[in-house]
Amino acid sequence: MSINIAIDGPAGAGKSTIAKKLAEELSYVYIDTGAMYRAMALYFLEHQVDAENEEKISRECRNVEITISYENGEQQVILNGVNVNGKIRSEEIGHMASVTSVYSAVRTKLVELQQEIAEKTDVIMDGRDIGTCVLPNAQVKIYLTASVETRAKRRFDELMAKGVSCELKEIEKDIEERDYRDMHREISPLKQANDAVLVDSSNMDIDGVVAEIKRICKEKAGI
């Protein structure tokens, strides 16, 4: 039977960074579910689909095929046969993904794919509802969070390093709004699973967080 590790938490908590490093150290497959939602959002933007038009978004989902492949150990997100890794990390895509991920048709399509992958292999999957909805039987569940201020500063530093002009207060506002949407959406809201272990990374570096989660994995699943 495959071993599944679920890492949930709000935007900017470092889930993807931590999950990738953990997967590398444990030789597990890392599934970045957020990238799959971003790929879906990219499709909607490219086809000028209004984020508020749930009926049209539901119809368009039938025309979207998203798959995951690996090249040199790196996850590649394939949207309708095209590698979109380099297109899905903008703030615009992130916002669109947050807005459209509340729709049932979007979530149903992607959750089915995620569950299929997890049945066949040892995976680390991160997102908003992995431990509560996507992999409810995961042997290890982590709820990774950090303060709004910490998450905003991390995003600010990341964007500035890329030469992208931004305002820290605007990023904080966006994170607070995204948190509210994610926690109050009708379908699969962001919340800590009853059997998930809370890890607050506000005052921890990457290696510290990875070490703590590895300790939890050993304790919960003997990994």
Solvent accessible surface area in square Angstrom, and as a share of the most:
residue,aa,sasa,rsa
1,M,216,0.96
2,S,22,0.14
3,I,42,0.21
4,N,18,0.09
5,I,0,0.00
6,A,0,0.00
7,I,0,0.00
8,D,7,0.04
9,G,0,0.00
10,P,3,0.02
11,A,9,0.07
12,G,39,0.38
13,A,1,0.01
14,G,25,0.24
15,K,15,0.06
16,S,35,0.22
17,T,66,0.39
18,I,6,0.03
19,A,0,0.00
20,K,98,0.41
21,K,68,0.29
22,L,0,0.00
23,A,5,0.04
24,E,142,0.64
25,E,81,0.36
26,L,35,0.17
27,S,102,0.66
28,Y,34,0.13
29,V,50,0.28
30,Y,12,0.05
31,I,1,0.01
32,D,3,0.01
33,T,3,0.02
34,G,28,0.27
35,A,1,0.00
36,M,0,0.00
37,Y,23,0.09
38,R,38,0.14
39,A,0,0.00
40,M,1,0.00
41,A,0,0.00
42,L,14,0.07
43,Y,11,0.04
44,F,0,0.00
45,L,55,0.27
46,E,94,0.42
47,H,97,0.43
48,Q,164,0.73
49,V,6,0.04
50,D,84,0.44
51,A,18,0.14
52,E,133,0.60
53,N,62,0.32
54,E,83,0.37
55,E,123,0.55
56,K,65,0.27
57,I,0,0.00
58,S,35,0.22
59,R,106,0.39
60,E,29,0.13
61,C,6,0.04
62,R,185,0.67
63,N,88,0.45
64,V,2,0.01
65,E,102,0.46
66,I,5,0.03
67,T,57,0.33
68,I,33,0.17
69,S,43,0.28
70,Y,86,0.33
71,E,98,0.44
72,N,160,0.82
73,G,65,0.63
74,E,104,0.47
75,Q,22,0.10
76,Q,22,0.10
77,V,2,0.01
78,I,34,0.17
79,L,10,0.05
80,N,70,0.36
81,G,69,0.66
82,V,85,0.49
83,N,65,0.34
84,V,5,0.03
85,N,52,0.27
86,G,82,0.79
87,K,114,0.48
88,I,2,0.01
89,R,107,0.39
90,S,53,0.34
91,E,70,0.31
92,E,114,0.51
93,I,8,0.04
94,G,3,0.03
95,H,84,0.38
96,M,13,0.06
97,A,10,0.08
98,S,9,0.06
99,V,24,0.14
100,T,1,0.01
101,S,8,0.05
102,V,41,0.24
103,Y,24,0.09
104,S,54,0.35
105,A,31,0.24
106,V,1,0.00
107,R,11,0.04
108,T,71,0.41
109,K,62,0.26
110,L,3,0.01
111,V,26,0.15
112,E,97,0.44
113,L,40,0.20
114,Q,1,0.00
115,Q,64,0.28
116,E,91,0.41
117,I,34,0.17
118,A,1,0.01
119,E,136,0.61
120,K,166,0.71
121,T,45,0.26
122,D,52,0.27
123,V,0,0.00
124,I,0,0.00
125,M,0,0.00
126,D,4,0.02
127,G,5,0.05
128,R,53,0.19
129,D,5,0.03
130,I,1,0.01
131,G,1,0.01
132,T,34,0.20
133,C,56,0.34
134,V,3,0.02
135,L,13,0.07
136,P,67,0.42
137,N,138,0.71
138,A,10,0.08
139,Q,53,0.24
140,V,0,0.00
141,K,17,0.07
142,I,1,0.01
143,Y,22,0.08
144,L,0,0.00
145,T,27,0.16
146,A,6,0.04
147,S,46,0.30
148,V,32,0.19
149,E,110,0.49
150,T,32,0.19
151,R,9,0.03
152,A,0,0.00
153,K,96,0.41
154,R,83,0.30
155,R,44,0.16
156,F,45,0.19
157,D,64,0.33
158,E,78,0.35
159,L,13,0.06
160,M,99,0.44
161,A,92,0.72
162,K,129,0.55
163,G,69,0.66
164,V,68,0.39
165,S,109,0.70
166,C,30,0.18
167,E,118,0.53
168,L,59,0.29
169,K,150,0.64
170,E,108,0.48
171,I,13,0.06
172,E,28,0.13
173,K,112,0.47
174,D,37,0.19
175,I,11,0.06
176,E,96,0.43
177,E,75,0.33
178,R,23,0.09
179,D,14,0.07
180,Y,135,0.51
181,R,60,0.22
182,D,3,0.02
183,M,84,0.38
184,H,114,0.51
185,R,18,0.07
186,E,173,0.78
187,I,61,0.31
188,S,21,0.14
189,P,39,0.25
190,L,4,0.02
191,K,118,0.50
192,Q,75,0.33
193,A,11,0.08
194,N,166,0.85
195,D,87,0.45
196,A,14,0.11
197,V,42,0.24
198,L,99,0.49
199,V,7,0.04
200,D,74,0.39
201,S,3,0.02
202,S,31,0.20
203,N,151,0.77
204,M,67,0.30
205,D,98,0.51
206,I,81,0.41
207,D,90,0.47
208,G,28,0.27
209,V,2,0.01
210,V,4,0.02
211,A,59,0.46
212,E,50,0.22
213,I,0,0.00
214,K,71,0.30
215,R,124,0.45
216,I,2,0.01
217,C,1,0.00
218,K,145,0.61
219,E,120,0.54
220,K,103,0.44
221,A,34,0.27
222,G,63,0.61
223,I,57,0.29
